[in-house]
Amino acid sequence: MPTEVIMPKVDMDMASGKITTWHVGEGEAVEKGDPLFDIETDKAAMEVESPGSGILHHRAAEGRDIPIGMPVAWLYDKGESVSTPPESGAHPEDPARTDAIPEPVAGDVFLHKDEPPVAPGADDKVRATPRARRLARDHGIALGDMTGSGPRGRIQAANVEAFADGRAPLGEPSVAAAPASFHPQAGDLKVSRRGSGSGVPAVLIHGFASDSHSWAAFEPHLGNRPLIRIDLPGHGKSPRRAPASFTALASELRQAFDQLGLERAHLLGHSLGGALALAIADTRPRKIASLTLLSPAGLGPEINGEAIAGICRANRAESLGPWLKRLVGDPDLITDRYIRTAMKGRADPDLRAAQTAMSDVLFPDGTQAFDLTPALGRLAMPSRIIWGKSDTIIPWRHALRAKGQTALHLYQGLGHTPQFEAPEELGKLIGDSL
Amino acid sequence: MNAQTGAAARELSYAEAIREAMDIALATDERVVLMGEDIGVYGGAFQVTGNLVEKYGTDRVIDTPISELGGAGVAVGAAMTGLRPIFEFQFSDFATLAMEQIVNQAAKVRYMLGGAVSVPVVMRFPAGSGTGAAAQHSQSLEAWFGHVPGLKVVQPATPEDAKGLLLAALDDPDPVMIFEHKILYKMKGMVPEGHYTTPIGKAAVRREGTDLTIVSTSIMMHKALDAAQTLAEEGIDPEVIDLRTVRPMDRDTVLASVRKTGRLICVYEGVKTLGIGAEVSAMVAESDAFDFLDAPIIRLGGAESPIPYNPELEKAVVPQVPDILEAARSLAKGMI
């Protein structure tokens, strides 16, 4: 049975994508994780890795818009007979079709005649009530995308309704929008790359209890340049472990940065990631083209220990949601869908355990145990601090400790995550000046 | 005033409502006769027939010998030959003695004689526990009869329905079994004056709600309504259905409610296993309403036990209000 390769959803409001280049030819072998094709959406271009190993057949034509979730190719096992070649027809040169999102018509996107487009029974092992299943059918939602709130994780009707209600694009952290290919592998921290522009790359370091997806809304505003995201240890797709101290954590990140082998990079860090970015900038000043700190840690002792503990502790959407709402100036940004997806990203108990251990080391008794204010005074590269004045996690007044040439941008009404809350405004501020 | 008939209503007990129905039937239809043990001068084991013998005489209100099989046989034969007998059992438990007449004769004669004869007999069964009368005088055997094609089986829960269902049973050309709960005999309620009927085969929604459906029968309807009041105070909004007829069961009312609420409790006094709740559950599971269920179905029924004599144990073996509360809470809060 061949494996289907689908058009991935890599952007919040992406409905379809266009394959610009195939990296693997028809009938060629590909390994899982190899670059498979480049896609272009309204907002970004990126490389997609192969979801499996096999022989590639029935590739969709380059240059055509393909709805997300539709197959773009099939991976066959070696020696497996390639039956019913798809009708690849005249699509590539059909200009009438390229600007509209085509309806998923059988034959249009390489469906095997003998095989349903979606693996049958994909939801069979999902625990769900009959009512939830009916609603999911009615809404065209796959139950597998959902977390159930019933006993033993059973999906209830309310879960489907909430999921359906929350499908608005706003603030979707989009776990489904898996990062594309992973070129450089720094130490064993997970590094993901997006975009292939010609500008100086930007390296993004996320905050505590977050991951690289937290940059998703902001990334389109960072200009035409490669974006390289690092997952902290115990976070995202990095190994589940807790460094013994801030110094150990900073040295791990520095090592990861070094292994990227970049000549020069813009460095952006949020919260704990801001403190780490500052630490890297302090020790690799010649490689850092500019430093952008978003609500950074490390500039004062105060931090909202209750929120940190609450987020670490939460093992379901109901307990996570209220704390997530504390992160932002406008709690309405945190939709139920956002919360559920965020919880899905935190479902691994090992991840939560690692972060809890890490919070004990970095923020004992609700205090920031590390101080980078001196580093702030030594910066020579263009640097800026961006902070929301409604931040309830770290007081924005820590920004006033900045000395020297550091620019300070305060936003009224924004909370702890300005890059998520107002990506366009921030983009206007810094996108071109990176 | 009664909404259906426009007749004035006044408060009567359940037993008085049944007596009034028989009185009206005796007065307006000369084919109607009452039969049963000690229903004449004694007035019936539960004083339901009362003084009707004084009004209509011993030709119309007939004391039968102490033989349920014999009495039921006479009633069935009388029905086949033109009368409209109402046969009273002293306790529904004693129906076991008359099963030949009920199951093999009354239920089958119309079918076996090609429709040439029907058996318009009405049988009244004082049923249920709660009187301290122990294992042989406290059973709820309605599901036995519900299993027999050819019979109709009703369980009035209110004085109004006790009268209306009895009068409807007399209009029915086939045998109708009426299970009256002994504890309800003294219960009072508004009963319309004059002749009216409560349709056989039609359930009543006693309380509208959105969160879960409680299908109940007989005295359990009152317990369900009690529980519903407490649940409403807790923010749980149950719908309470009074099934009223066990056979033929009102599929439409039950399924519509389950489609609305997505959650179902069925509460009945008869033994849980192979009982009314099994039928209601299966009816839902086999229908399109299955696709509306958002939780497993709960049945609350009698324990796997004869009814004990000890009053505390007697209560413990049949569903009580706290049992309904617990089941409803666990359903509404998504705990099962």
Interface residues (C-beta under 8 A of the other chain):
Chain A: T129 P130 R131 A132 R133 R134 S149 G150 P151 Q156 A157 A158
Chain B: G262 F290 D291 F292 L293 D294 A295 G334 M335 I336
